């Protein structure tokens, strides 16, 4: 614990409010950043994808007054190295990578938050490595079962215009999901269930941080609702009862990670909580940042208050 505090204090005093750099993991360098000056237990955040980036988590900056906010780009995407070795893109690799990030940054005690695929990784990490030093687990719009995710997606697609449904079905059946017509139809799903609030313009923090479509397609598939990759059978729901730490499940009101399914997961995790962000889809921090931040702060503060008792 002392080593962890010393490392973080050195980071903040020597690099100002933000510290960033690279860590070595099997396959190449991983970029990380530490924001915030608060003295609370650090919040380590895992981005979605697979093959996504962490740059969108700048919305968490208001929490930095209470604690360090630690983010990193998983190997192969964002500002991290991009090895050509496709055998690296596995759940097991990313679990080990996360463990190395924690060890190299001295993050002995953390709150662990994973969004979307990051929630898959967070759950897999705790179930594989144990919860030592993890004071709480936040599963944000998390993929915890691909079979459940696809069933939910099929229900959500029924809300799309009939013509859009036909286009999606046609190209998925034919294996032509790279057709421009499929991509146009996919946007209707995205507008309803992924991000409802239009972006205000390019995020300057993301200018040199782009995702990796190859990882996404190898591990997941061609679209959010069509799983053909290695995660096709991913399912940690039979083990959710093993999570013996404070757990928050949080989803958007219109999330592709449907609130109804999250409610079922909440019942499987002893003592867990579920929060639904009003007006938001999958991108909670993009659609309703005020409500999302309030939920996160309330949960983390509550955990730390109980730790002090």
PEQUISUL-V449500 format. One record per residue. N is the residue number from 1. RES is the residue in three letters. PHI is phi in whole degrees, 0 to 359 (* if undefined). Layout:
N;RES;PHI
N;RES;PHI
//
This chain:
1;UNK;*
2;UNK;299
3;UNK;299
4;UNK;299
5;UNK;295
6;UNK;298
7;UNK;299
8;UNK;291
9;UNK;295
10;UNK;298
11;UNK;299
12;UNK;285
13;UNK;283
14;UNK;271
15;UNK;239
16;UNK;78
17;UNK;289
18;UNK;246
19;UNK;238
20;UNK;215
21;UNK;177
22;UNK;230
23;UNK;239
24;UNK;268
25;UNK;226
26;UNK;305
27;UNK;108
28;UNK;151
29;UNK;273
30;UNK;243
31;UNK;277
32;UNK;223
33;UNK;214
34;UNK;242
35;UNK;244
36;UNK;94
37;UNK;239
38;UNK;293
39;UNK;261
40;UNK;287
41;UNK;297
42;UNK;300
43;UNK;255
44;UNK;260
45;UNK;244
46;UNK;250
47;UNK;280
48;UNK;273
49;UNK;140
50;UNK;300
51;UNK;92
52;UNK;277
53;UNK;222
54;UNK;264
55;UNK;296
56;UNK;292
57;UNK;281
58;UNK;299
59;UNK;295
60;UNK;277
61;UNK;308
62;UNK;301
63;UNK;282
64;UNK;291
65;UNK;289
66;UNK;260
67;UNK;194
68;UNK;294
69;UNK;251
70;UNK;250
71;UNK;231
72;UNK;207
73;UNK;269
74;UNK;299
75;UNK;309
76;UNK;100
77;UNK;218
78;UNK;61
79;UNK;268
80;UNK;279
81;UNK;298
82;UNK;234
83;UNK;292
84;UNK;274
85;UNK;285
86;UNK;290
87;UNK;289
88;UNK;284
89;UNK;273
90;UNK;225
91;UNK;301
92;UNK;299
93;UNK;298
94;UNK;290
95;UNK;295
96;UNK;295
97;UNK;299
98;UNK;301
99;UNK;298
100;UNK;292
101;UNK;300
102;UNK;301
103;UNK;293
104;UNK;289
105;UNK;266
106;UNK;68
107;UNK;272
108;UNK;287
109;UNK;236
110;UNK;213
111;UNK;262
112;UNK;249
113;UNK;237
114;UNK;232
115;UNK;253
116;UNK;60
117;UNK;301
118;UNK;300
119;UNK;291
120;UNK;301
121;UNK;296
122;UNK;298
123;UNK;295
124;UNK;298
125;UNK;296
126;UNK;295
127;UNK;290
128;UNK;269
129;UNK;259
130;UNK;93
131;UNK;255
132;UNK;303
133;UNK;83
134;UNK;262
135;UNK;281
136;UNK;201
137;UNK;232
138;UNK;246
139;UNK;257
140;UNK;262
141;UNK;47
142;UNK;280
143;UNK;276
144;UNK;248
145;UNK;207
146;UNK;297
147;UNK;304
148;UNK;294
149;UNK;301
150;UNK;291
151;UNK;299
152;UNK;297
153;UNK;298
154;UNK;296
155;UNK;293
156;UNK;293
157;UNK;297
158;UNK;294
159;UNK;275
160;UNK;281
161;UNK;305
162;UNK;304
163;UNK;297
164;UNK;292
165;UNK;301
166;UNK;296
167;UNK;296
168;UNK;297
169;UNK;297
170;UNK;301
171;UNK;281
172;UNK;292
173;UNK;292
174;UNK;276
175;UNK;72
176;UNK;246
177;UNK;288
178;UNK;271
179;UNK;292
180;UNK;305
181;UNK;295
182;UNK;294
183;UNK;294
184;UNK;295
185;UNK;296
186;UNK;300
187;UNK;299
188;UNK;295
189;UNK;295
190;UNK;300
191;UNK;296
192;UNK;269
193;UNK;238
194;UNK;253
195;UNK;215
196;UNK;270
197;UNK;270
198;UNK;301
199;UNK;292
200;UNK;283
201;UNK;137
202;UNK;299
203;UNK;280
204;UNK;301
205;UNK;289
206;UNK;260
207;UNK;301
208;UNK;249
209;UNK;226
210;UNK;242
211;UNK;283
212;UNK;233
213;UNK;297
214;UNK;296
215;UNK;293
216;UNK;302
217;UNK;288
218;UNK;290
219;UNK;270
220;UNK;247
221;UNK;158
222;UNK;280
223;UNK;207
224;UNK;300
225;UNK;246
226;UNK;223
227;UNK;268
228;UNK;231
229;UNK;266
230;UNK;292
231;UNK;273
232;UNK;303
233;UNK;252
234;UNK;298
235;UNK;195
236;UNK;256
237;UNK;299
238;UNK;296
239;UNK;249
240;UNK;299
241;UNK;294
242;UNK;279
243;UNK;283
244;UNK;250
245;UNK;207
246;UNK;299
247;UNK;232
248;UNK;244
249;UNK;259
250;UNK;225
251;UNK;222
252;UNK;274
253;UNK;302
254;UNK;248
255;UNK;293
256;UNK;293
257;UNK;275
258;UNK;299
259;UNK;305
260;UNK;297
261;UNK;287
262;UNK;300
263;UNK;296
264;UNK;292
265;UNK;295
266;UNK;301
267;UNK;292
268;UNK;274
269;UNK;253
270;UNK;304
271;UNK;72
272;UNK;284
273;UNK;238
274;UNK;233
275;UNK;234
276;UNK;246
277;UNK;276
278;UNK;295
279;UNK;76
280;UNK;259
281;UNK;257
282;UNK;295
283;UNK;273
284;UNK;299
285;UNK;290
286;UNK;275
287;UNK;275
288;UNK;213
289;UNK;298
290;UNK;297
291;UNK;292
292;UNK;296
293;UNK;295
294;UNK;297
295;UNK;295
296;UNK;297
297;UNK;297
298;UNK;298
299;UNK;293
300;UNK;295
301;UNK;300
302;UNK;296
303;UNK;298
304;UNK;291
305;UNK;296
306;UNK;291
307;UNK;295
308;UNK;277
309;UNK;281
//
